[in-house]
Amino acid sequence: MKNSKILKNIIEVLTAFIYFCGFMTVIALVVHLLSRMGVFKDLIQTRRLSVNVNGIQLFPKHPQPLWQLIFPIFSSAIYIYLFITIRSFLQNLYQEKIFSHFNIELCNRAWKVLLVLTFMSGTLETSGDVYLLPFTFQFSFNSDLLLAVAIVWALGKILERGIEIAEENELTI
């Protein structure tokens, strides 16, 4: 697989995408905080601009409590962590380290992260005064990610069994 130009290109694109996601999350957080401080007051008052990046409202018309930014930032961090895990797995494939214990660890890490993301499709919304509790939590379930959990878990088990077979073959004369 070392000669696979397609796999090398996928790894490079995934690396660029990881940096882009991290950069956009930081920029979205900074713009949101600056708009709360009144830097973009003219844009907000005209109500012409409403942008949402990774769950972070860039120019909030109605200020929400800052604790509501925790959920989108945490979600973005988990997605970036998942992409880093996928990139590590693809790099191992490119280096022809297919049946390794590290790949099993990456598969186990990936299915657990996907399981968390399956249940993290909710949003936090305030009810009543925006600076006081109580808040409502809308919870949704992503069945596509649950299917991905099963596939990645099965891939990890296949790699695990492949390593066991390779170890048995080494002991056989």
Protein Blocks (a to p, Z undefined) as FASTA:
>chain_A
ZZmmklmmmmmmmmmmmmmmmmmmmmmmmmmmmmmnommmmmmmnomaccdeehiafbaf
bdcdfklmmmmmmmmmmmmmmmmmmmmmmmmmmnopmbccklmmmmmmmmmmmmmmmmmm
cccddehjfkbccddddddddfklmmmmmmmmmmmmmmmmmmmmmmmmmmpZZ
